[in-house]
Amino acid sequence: MRVQPAAFLRTTLPLDLSHLDQLDSGRYHSIWLPDHMVSFWPDSIWTPEFTDLATVSPSPHRHLDGMAVAAAAAVLTTNVPLVTSVVDTVRRHPSSLAQSALTLDHLAEGRFILGLGSGESENITPYGFDFSRPVSRFEEALQVIRLLWESEGPVDFDGRFFRLRHARLDTEPFGGSYPRIWVGASGPRSLDIAGRYADGWWPAGAWTPEDYAEKLSVVRTSADRAGRDPQAITPCFIQVCLMGRDDAALAEILEAPLVKSFLLQVPAPLLSGLGFEHPMGDDWAGFHDIDPASLTRERIAEFLDRVQPEMLLAVVPHGTPKQVARIIADYVDAGLRVPKILDYGAMAGLAYTAASADNVRAAEDELMRLCEGVR
């Protein structure tokens, strides 16, 4: 398949569906829709003291149901596939996911892709859901979804987490084919599950092209062992980057508190391997440890004081749009085919938002030029 970027459709308030026709024009491989209860940004720094974004939105957690927004997008578009990025299998029962995915695929006339993951603590633990053994739960949920889709008549299932008794889902798939399933996975066991079940894959983190290639190899090896076509799995990635029109603009962006806070998503061992001590301590596990409500102002202020620009530059592609495109092209060489270029420079403040959108588009243009003819 050719290299083609994906687009994000924000699922937070204020919801803007007015530009869907531009996303449906053929430029993008697919539209990805996040599904969160809360964001990664701590409440304690979502204030005008730290960011002027707080002057236009009272909270970073004004999330809408990603699958409900996908339903609206399905009837407002005609060409581009729609992907949940990602729905977890803790908050939603697999039988409900199976039915909802079929519904969305009928609304989208065969363009819906069910993007699934094992979940993140900040979306689960505060709401009282059981977050024990999430990977085992995730695999079992995939089994239940496939079973309900592919069985004729009532079915029984006895698992560790889910049980079915004479359960049925007689809704036929649109056009005779069930929705594709894409899986977000990074750990060895999750990558193996992706190879056995997924039609598309993207990692929660791949910090170098070599890391991406290694993870993709695990997915494809697992698919081969399961008797599936490894090359039929679509390799994707949400490529976080930092872009500025020049070095001076990038330097300003790197000082913004919300940009610095990206390091909260980075595990301490990774940063240590790059020669830095993590500002949150040696045992920080990255986004799995983020609880936006409990990270106090004092702790975040201390964290921000300890963040060095070099730490951010070591973990994300950065530079002008053309420079970033060249870095992402290295990931293409490693097997990536559908990148979503996510510029964290937009989090530097209101003055950077429009420039960030322009930078992303310029990087997409340059990447497609560099990768023209790549299959």
N, C-alpha and C positions, 0 to 999 in steps of 0.2 A: 504494500500500500504506500501511497505517496505521503510525504510529510505535510501535515495540515494543522494549523493551530486550533485550539478550542477556545470558546468564550465562556465567561462567567455571567450568570444572571443573578444579581443580588437578591436575596430572599429576606432582606431586612426592611424595616420602615425608614423612610418613605419608599414604597414599592413603585418602581418605574418600569412599565411594560411598553412604553411608547417607542423604544428603539428596537423592538423585536424584529421588525421588518429588515433592519440592517444586519442583524445576526442571522437572519434566514436567507441571506442573499447568495449563499454559496461560498463565501469566504471562509467560513468556519466548518470544521469537521463535525462539531457538536456543541451544544450549550450545556454547561454544567451548573447544577443548582445545589448549593449547600443546604444541609439540613441540621440545624443546631438549635439548642435551647439557649445557650449563652455563647459569647465570644471568648477569645483568649485574653483580651485586654483587661487587666485588673480594674475594678471599680475605682480604686483609690487614685488612679491617675487619669481617669476620664473626667477631668475637671478643667475649667478654663486656665487654671494655673499651669497645667502641663500641656494642653492642646486646645487650639481654637476650634477643633472639630466638636468639642463639647458645647460650643455655643449654638450649634445648629441641630444637635441631637442630644437629648437628655441622658441617653444611655447607649452603650455599644451592644446591648443585648436585646434589641427590638426585633427578634427573629420571628419570621412567619414559618408555617409548616411547608417545608421544601416540596413535598409531594403535592400539596394543594396548589402551590404556585406553578408546579410543573403541569398540572391540569389546565390552568389558565393559559400557559404558554403553548400547550398542545393544540388548543383551538385557535390560537392567534398566529400560528406558523404552519407552513405546508411542506417544508423541505428538510430542515435541519434536525438531526436526532437530539433528544433531550435526555440528560443523564443526571440522576441524583448523585451528589458528590460529598459525602456518602450518607446513606441511611444506616443506622446501626440496628443490630438484631437483638438489642436488649429492650429498648423502649417500645418496639413494635413486634408483635407476635408474627412468626413466619407465615401463618395462615392468612393474617391480615395483609402482610406484604405481598403474598402471592395474588390475592384478589385485587389489591390496589394496583399492582403492576399490570395486570391484565386490563383493568379499567383504563389506566393511563395509556396503554398501548392501543386500545381501541380509539380513544380520543385523539391520539397522535397518528392513527392509521399506520401503525407498525414502526414508529420512530422512537419509542420509549426504550431506554436502557436502565435497568435497575442496578444502580451503584450501591454496593453494600460494604460495610466494615464492621469490626467487632466492637467499636464504641470507644468513647473517651470519657474519662471520669467526670469532667466538669458538666457534661450533659446528662449524666446518669445518677451519680451518687447523691447530689442534693435533692433529687426527686424520689428517693426511696427505692429505686430499682436495685435488684441484686446484680452486682457487678463481679461476682466471683466466676472464675474460669471462663473469661469472655471468649477465648479462642475456641474452646470446646463447644460453647454455646453457639458460636458463629457457624462452625462446621455443621452442627446438628440442624440449625435453622436452614442452611442451604439444602440439606437433605430433605427437610420437610417441604420446602418450596418446590423443589423438583418433583417430589412424590405427588403433591397435590396437582401440579401441572400435567404430569405425564401419566397418571393412573386413570383408568376408566372405572367409574363407580366409586362407592365408599371405600375408604382405606383406614387401616389401623397403623399406629406407630407408637412404639414404646422406647423412649429415649431418656437420657438423664435429665433433660431440661423440658422437653416437650412431649405431649402424649395426644394422640388422635384416636377417637373411637367412632367408627363409621362416619368419618369426615369425608366430605366431597366438595369438589370445586368443578362444576360441570360447564362453566363458562369456557367456550372454545376460544382459542387464540386468534388474534387478528391475522387473516391471510394464511392461517395454517401453521404459523411459527410462533413459538413462545418468545417473550422479550429476552433480549440478551442480558446477561449478568456480568457486570464489571466488579472487581474486587480491589479494595484498598488493603495492601499488605506489605509488611517489611520484615517481620521476624521469620526465622527459618520455617517454623511450622505453618505460619500463615501463608508464606510463599508456596509451600507445598499444596495447601488447600486451594490457592488460586489456580495452580496448574491443573488441579483435578476438576474444578468447577467453573472457572471463569472464562468468559469470552473476551474480556479486556482486563487490564491490570495497571494500577499505578501505586508506587510506594508512598508510605507516609513520610519517608525521608530517604533521599539518595544524594549524598553530599558531593560526589564526584562522578564523572562519566564511568570510571572503573567500578564504582560501587553500584551504579545503575546496571551496568552490564552483568555484574556478578549476580545481582538479584533477579534480573530477567532470565539468566541462564538457569537458576533454580526453578523458576516458574515453568520454563519450557521443558526442562528435564522431567519435572513432575507430570506435565501434560503428556509427554511421550510415554512415560511408564504407565499412565492410565489409558493408553491407546487413543489419545486425542492428538489432533494436529497442532503441534506447538506454534507453528507460524500463523495459525488462525486466531491467536490471542492478540488483541490490539494493545501495544505497549504505549502507555500514557504517562504523564507526569505533570504535577502542579509545580512549575519552576519559579520559586521565589527568587526575586532579584532586587537590586537597587540601581535605579537609573537616574542620571542627571545629564543635562545638556553639556556640562563641562565639569572639570574637577572642582571648581568653586561651588557649584550647585550641589554636587554629590557630598562635599564636605558639610554643607549646611544640613542636608538631609540626615546625615549620620549623627547629628547632634540632637535630633528630635526625640523626645521621650518615648513616643509610641514606636518609633523605628528601633530604638535601642531595645525595647521590650520584646522584639522578635527573639532575642537570645533566651527568653523564657521557654521557647519551644525547642531549644537545642539541649540535648543531654550533656551532662558534665564530661563523660568519658570521650565524647567526640571532640569537645573543645580542648580537653587535655591532650588528645592526640595531635592537635594542631599547635600545641605549645602554650596554651592559655589556661589559667585557673578560672573556673566558672564563677561568675559573681554571686550565684545562689548557693555555692558550696559543692563539694566533691560528690555528693550523693544525689544531686539534682537529676531527675529522670526526663526532663524536657516537658513536652506538652502533657504528658500523663500526670505530672505533678501540679499542673495549674488549677487553682481554684480561685476564680476572679474575685469572689466575695471575701475570701479570708486572707488574701495577701494585703497586709496592712500598708498604709502610706509610708510608715517608717521603714518597713522592710524594702518596699519598692524604691524609695528614695535612696537607700543605701545601695541597692542593686544598680540603679542608674548611675550613681557616682562611680561605680567600679567598672562599668562597661567602657571598653576602649574601642574606638572605631575599627582598629585592626581585627578585633574579634569578629565583628560583623562581616568585614571584607574577606575573612578567611573562610566563612561558611556559605556565602551566597555569591552568585555571579554579580558583577557590578561594572559600572562604566556608562558610556553612551549607549544608545540603542544598538548601534552597529557592533560595538564591542560585546555587548551581552548576547546578541544574536550569534556571534562567532563562538562564544562559549557554549551556547545551547546546541550549536551544530556538532560539538564534540559529543554531546549526549545522543544526538541522532546517529552518529557513528557507532555509539554503543547500543543502538537498537531502538531508541525512542522514535515514535512516529506521530503522536498526538500530544504536543506540549500546550499547556496553558501557562502563558507568561504572566506572572503575578508580581507587579512592581510594588514593593513595600514603600517606595517613595511617596505614594499617595497618602500614607499615614503621617507624613511630616507636617501636614496642616492644609488649610483651605487653599493657600496660595500654590500648592503643589498638585492639587487634584487634577485640574485640567491638563497640566503638563504631563502628569503621569499617564493619563489616557492616550495622549499623543505619542509618548515614548513607547508605550506598549505596541501601538499600531505600527510605529516605525520599526520596532524590533521584529514584529511579525513579518513585515514586508521584507526586511533584510534576510531573515531566516528562510523564508520561502524562496528567495532568490538564490541563497547559498545552497539550498537543498533541492533545487529544481532537478528533476530527473531521478532523485533518490527513490528507490523502491525497497 
